């Protein structure tokens, strides 16, 4: 994969501290007030038995890889803006892990781009996830359904990833 343009690099932020998804979405909306549609997804650490989720990564590799996903999404969908914020480090249940927001003239491209980017992040981003429950620590691999969901975007002729 070639180097993504600087605009795609700026669309990606990897953070070590908690972030405010609602505030980030409000800022993204304000920056893209001319857009007809803004779609977003916020992923949070699940509760239940999970006491914490820890994500590890190699900063440069992770940033370049995710910027590449943004570059591919911009080529595939009619987007006016993209924002991806991904947390690393140790997180407690309820804390935001990831925010993906896309702005477009119309909802179809914004919604499909968020869906596509999340599928890529779940399966292809170079993060190592460890779940902590009581005394147990286990590494988490992408689930089969996540891999299948990401595969649907492999057909470049398919506008929304569906055949």
URGI-V524199 format. One record per helix or strand of 3 or more residues. SS is the DSSP state (@ for helix, = for strand). FROM is the first residue (numbers start at 1). LEN is the number of residues. If there is no record, write none. Layout:
SS,FROM,LEN ; SS,FROM,LEN
This chain:
@,6,5 ; =,12,4 ; @,21,11 ; =,37,8 ; =,52,6 ; @,59,18 ; =,79,9 ; =,89,3 ; =,96,9 ; @,107,18 ; =,127,7 ; =,136,5 ; @,144,11
